[in-house]
Every structure is written in structure tokens, then in C-alpha cells.
Amino acid sequence: MTKAELVEEVSRVSDLTKKHSEVIVDTVFKSIIDALHRGEKIELRGFGSFRLRKREPRKGRNPKTGDKVDVPPKKVPYFKPGKELKELINKEPAPAVSPAGGASIPPDVMAV
């Protein structure tokens, strides 16, 4: 799913304009980035958590020249999925329901 598709989905389920939905999505992303920049952990119960991991300095190699280079320490964002998210992903999908409320008919059944 792309950011544009996420904006479209927010717009569709909330009856907001795409512009308002884009502002909401951008604000959520910016808030997560700002909190990580401050070194905070972000917990979204039922979904997962974002945190920073520290990478220690190390010796690397320039792939073009083969020269050894010093790689400085840095922080990298890390996402840890929550228990509920893992369970939902591994759960068998429920049968699809059509908008009218009845069960949907698989396309191969309709082919004659």
C-alpha cells in the first residue's frame, strides 16, 4: 500500500476529502518521526511499537575501491509488531461479505 492509497482509504472510510485525509496521514507520519527524533518510543496498542536502535561504529569497505572506511555510529528506526497484529495477520481470512450484507459469490462460480 502506498501513501496515496492510504490517503484514499482514509478518505473513503471517513467521508473526508482527500485533502483533509492527506493532512491527517502526513500529521501522523510527522508525529512519529518527530517522536523518534526526540528518542521517544511510540506505542500503538494492538498494532506495534516504533523505537530507535543504536548501531555502533564499525569498519566497512568501499565496494568500488576495496579501501577500508570508518562507518560512524547511527540510530535506525525499528518497528516491533504487537501480539494482536501478529495474530490478525496469521488468522484465516473471513468470507467476504458484499455491501448488501450477503456473502459474496466467487467469480469462478458465476462463469458459465
C-alpha positions as CSV (number, residue, x, y, z in Angstrom):
1,M,0.0,0.0,0.0
2,T,1.4,3.4,-0.9
3,K,0.8,6.7,0.9
4,A,-1.6,7.7,-1.8
5,E,-3.6,4.5,-1.3
6,L,-3.6,5.1,2.4
7,V,-5.0,8.6,1.9
8,E,-7.6,7.3,-0.4
9,E,-8.7,4.7,2.2
10,V,-8.9,7.3,5.0
11,S,-11.0,9.5,2.7
12,R,-13.3,6.6,1.8
13,V,-14.0,5.3,5.3
14,S,-14.2,8.8,7.0
15,D,-16.2,10.7,4.4
16,L,-13.4,13.4,4.5
17,T,-12.0,15.0,1.4
18,K,-8.7,13.6,0.0
19,K,-7.0,16.8,1.0
20,H,-8.1,16.6,4.6
21,S,-7.2,12.9,4.7
22,E,-3.7,13.7,3.3
23,V,-3.2,16.3,6.1
24,I,-4.2,13.6,8.7
25,V,-1.9,11.0,7.2
26,D,1.0,13.5,6.9
27,T,0.4,14.6,10.5
28,V,0.6,11.0,11.8
29,F,3.8,10.3,10.0
30,K,5.4,13.6,11.1
31,S,4.4,13.0,14.7
32,I,6.0,9.5,14.6
33,I,9.2,10.9,13.0
34,D,9.4,13.8,15.5
35,A,9.0,11.5,18.5
36,L,11.7,9.1,17.2
37,H,14.0,12.1,16.6
38,R,13.5,13.1,20.3
39,G,14.4,9.5,21.2
40,E,10.9,8.5,22.3
41,K,9.3,5.2,21.9
42,I,5.9,5.2,20.1
43,E,3.4,2.5,21.2
44,L,0.2,1.9,19.2
45,R,-1.6,-0.7,21.3
46,G,-2.9,-3.6,19.2
47,F,-0.6,-2.6,16.4
48,G,3.0,-2.4,17.5
49,S,5.7,0.0,18.6
50,F,8.4,2.1,16.9
51,R,11.7,2.7,18.6
52,L,15.3,3.5,17.8
53,R,18.2,1.1,17.7
54,K,21.8,2.3,18.0
55,R,24.3,1.0,15.6
56,E,27.8,1.1,16.9
57,P,30.7,2.4,14.8
58,R,32.4,-0.2,12.7
59,K,34.9,-0.8,10.0
60,G,33.5,-1.1,6.5
61,R,34.9,-1.5,3.0
62,N,34.3,0.7,-0.1
63,P,33.0,-1.8,-2.6
64,K,34.4,0.2,-5.5
65,T,38.0,0.6,-4.3
66,G,38.2,-2.1,-1.6
67,D,39.6,0.6,0.8
68,K,38.7,0.3,4.5
69,V,36.4,3.0,5.8
70,D,35.2,4.0,9.2
71,V,31.4,3.8,9.5
72,P,30.2,6.2,12.2
73,P,27.6,5.3,14.8
74,K,24.0,6.0,13.9
75,K,20.4,5.4,15.0
76,V,18.0,3.4,12.9
77,P,14.2,3.2,13.3
78,Y,12.8,-0.2,14.2
79,F,9.2,-1.5,14.2
80,K,8.1,-4.3,16.5
81,P,4.7,-5.7,15.7
82,G,2.3,-6.2,18.5
83,K,0.8,-9.5,19.6
84,E,-2.7,-8.6,18.2
85,L,-1.3,-7.6,14.8
86,K,0.6,-10.9,14.5
87,E,-2.5,-12.8,15.4
88,L,-4.6,-10.9,12.9
89,I,-2.1,-11.5,10.1
90,N,-1.9,-15.2,10.8
91,K,-5.6,-15.6,11.2
92,E,-7.6,-17.3,8.4
93,P,-9.5,-14.7,6.3
94,A,-13.2,-14.5,7.0
95,P,-15.5,-15.0,4.0
96,A,-16.0,-11.7,2.1
97,V,-19.4,-10.0,2.5
98,S,-21.0,-8.0,-0.2
99,P,-22.2,-4.4,0.5
100,A,-25.8,-5.7,0.5
101,G,-25.0,-7.9,3.5
102,G,-25.0,-11.3,1.8
103,A,-22.0,-13.5,1.2
104,S,-20.1,-12.7,-2.0
105,I,-20.1,-15.2,-4.8
106,P,-16.7,-16.2,-6.1
107,P,-16.1,-15.2,-9.7
108,D,-15.4,-18.7,-10.9
109,V,-18.9,-19.8,-9.7
110,M,-20.5,-17.1,-11.9
111,A,-18.6,-18.1,-15.0
112,V,-20.8,-20.2,-17.3
